[in-house]
């Protein structure tokens, strides 16, 4: 059975993977290149961080059409990634997602996670468990955890719009606000 972290190379998925490692889980980091605006930088971050975390990284390329909202959100992104993980990993025991508290994105809230868990249970006959270890944390608490554990925040990448931080999307703004405190 395989334990998987949906891994973007961002701070949230990095902390998620670290939390799982700290309780003895050795997750596979599953990174998706679906043609997203920040694909090149996410891949660099994912490659660097997999070594730091001591986890195997697998990258899956599967282009999809998408749109980016003004705030940087890619609607349906987490739903797509969960479905794609189920499709490429037939023996999933644990599927971890780095969603956190304090975002307005629908696919980062408790209702979304509950609905996805029901779907995953249906497809896996209850074998695969969806977990979101940082779902109860704010971005500030995630940063505090990363600093306490000496995780290399500078290697993570979180812009949703480009391969260079745009400074305007929700992820860039939130990262700037929290790291400048």
N, C-alpha and C positions, 0 to 999 in steps of 0.2 A: 504494500500500500504506500502511496506517495502523499507527502504533505507539500502543499504548494502555496507560495505567496505570490499574488499578482503584484509584479514588481515594476514600477515605472522608473526607478532611480531617484525618486523624490524622497523627501524627508519622512513622510508618513509611512511609505512602504519599507523604508530602511529601518525605522523604529519597530514596525510590525515584525519584520524578519528577526531583528535583534531580540525582541521580547520572546519570540518563539524559541530562538536558540537558547535563551537564558533558562528556559524550563525543559530543556533537553530535546526539543524538536529540531530535526535537521531538515529544514525545508528546501525544496527546489525553488529557485527564483524564476518565475515565468514572466518574461518580458515580451510585450507585443509591440511590433512595429506595424501599425495599421495605416500609415501614411499621415500621422498626426503632425501638426506644425513643428513640434519640438522633437521629432523622432531622432535626429542625429545626436542632439545633446543628451536625450534620455538614454540612448544606447551607450554613450561614453560613460555617463554616470553609473548605469547598471553594471557595466563591465568592471569599473573601478571598485564599486561597492561590493560586488560579489566576492572579490578577493579579500576585502577588509572583513566581511562578515563570515568568510569561510564557507560559503554556500555555492553549490553548483548553479549556474545560470543557463537557462535555455531561452533563446529568442525565437519567436514565431512571427513570420511576416505574413500578414493577411490584410491586404488593402480593403478598406471599406469607404463608401461615401459618407461624409459627415459634414456637419455645419458647426460653426463656432459662434456662440452667442456673444453679445457685446462684452459681457463680463469675463469671457474666456471659457465658459462652460461648453463642453461637448456633450449635448444631450444623449443619454443612453450609453455613454461610455462604459460605466461600470457594469451595466447589464450585458453589453456586448462582451466585455472581458470575462465575465463569469461564464457566459455561454460558451465562449471560445475555449476557456480552460477545461470545461466539461468535455468538449469535443476532442481536445488533443491529449487529455490525460484520463484514460479509461479506468485507472485504479486509484482514484483520489480518496484519501481518508479525511484530509483536512484541506480546506480552501480558505486562505486568509486574504483579507482585503484591508487596505490601510485607510479606511474612511474615519473621519474624526468629527467631533462635536464643533458647532460654531460655523457651519457653512450653510448657505441657502440652497445648495444643489440637492435636488430630490434624491439622487442616487447615493447620498451620503447620510440618509436619516434612518431611524429605527424601523419605520414602516417598510422602507425599501428592503432592508436587510431581512425582515421577517418574511416578506413576500418571496424574496430570492431563496431563502432557506426552504420554504415550502416547495418551490420548483425543484431545487437541488435534491431534496428528499424524494420527490417523485421520480426523478431520473435515476437516482442511485439506490432506490429501495431503502433509504435511510442510512446508507453506509457513509456518505460524504457529509461532513459537518462544515458549515460556513461559519467562520469566526472573523471578528473585527476587533482585535485587541486594543486598538486606540480609539474605538468609537465613543468611549466615555470621556476622552481627553480633549481639551482645547489645543489649538496650535501652540500656544504658549507653554502648555504642560508637555507637549511633545518635544519642543525645543529644550525644555528643562531636563527631560529624560535623556535626550541625546547628549547634552552637555555633561550631565552627571556620569553617563557611561562612556564619555570621550569618543562618541561617534563623530566621524568627519563630516560635519554639516556642509563644509565647503565643497565636498565632492557630490552632494545631492543637487538635483536640478528640478525645478518646479514650475517654470513658465508654461502656460498652456497655449500660447500663441506663436512662439517662434523659437529658433535655436539660439537666440540671445535674449536675455530677460527683457520683456517689453515694458515692464514697470507699471502696466495698466490693468492687466487681468487680475482676477480675484486672488490667484495664487501668488503672483508677484507682490501685490499690495499687502497681503497677509504676511508673507515672508519678511518683507521690509519692515512692517510694523512690529512684528514680534522680535526680530533680530536686532532692531535698533533700541529696544527697551533697556 
